[in-house]
Amino acid sequence: MATVEECRQALDTLSERMVAHAAELSSTVNLDRRMVLRLRDLGVAFRGRMNDGAITEIEPGDDPKARIQIELTSDDLVAMVDGQLDFARSWAAGRVSVKANVLDLLKLRKLL
């Protein structure tokens, strides 16, 4: 099981990668949404904002009204960021749960 600090570092790394992907994709991934990432095994959540391809304003805490809600385990988060776990396959297999409208989900998938 990954630690809360390892998960926070993984989120920062993920945000950096998403910014790079957003720059490549231009305006096709314009998202400005509140988001929350819940780590099932640790019982913690991080909230923030997706803006211009980046996850900003990351802080501990839940946000039940977030337009994008992602749930997974700490190990799966770290494995995805390390490139050992594919987001789409994990989502299809039920390892990752995403609550978002369809257009946001498609844009999010492009960034990941």
Sequence and secondary structure as in RCSB ss.txt:
>XXXX:A:sequence
MATVEECRQALDTLSERMVAHAAELSSTVNLDRRMVLRLRDLGVAFRGRMNDGAITEIEPGDDPKARIQIELTSD
DLVAMVDGQLDFARSWAAGRVSVKANVLDLLKLRKLL
>XXXX:A:secstr
   HHHHHHHHHHHHHHHHHHHHHHGGGG  EEEEEEEETTTTEEEEEEEETTEEEEEEES  TT SEEEEE HH
HHHHHHTTSS HHHHHHTTSSEEE  HHHHHHHHHH 
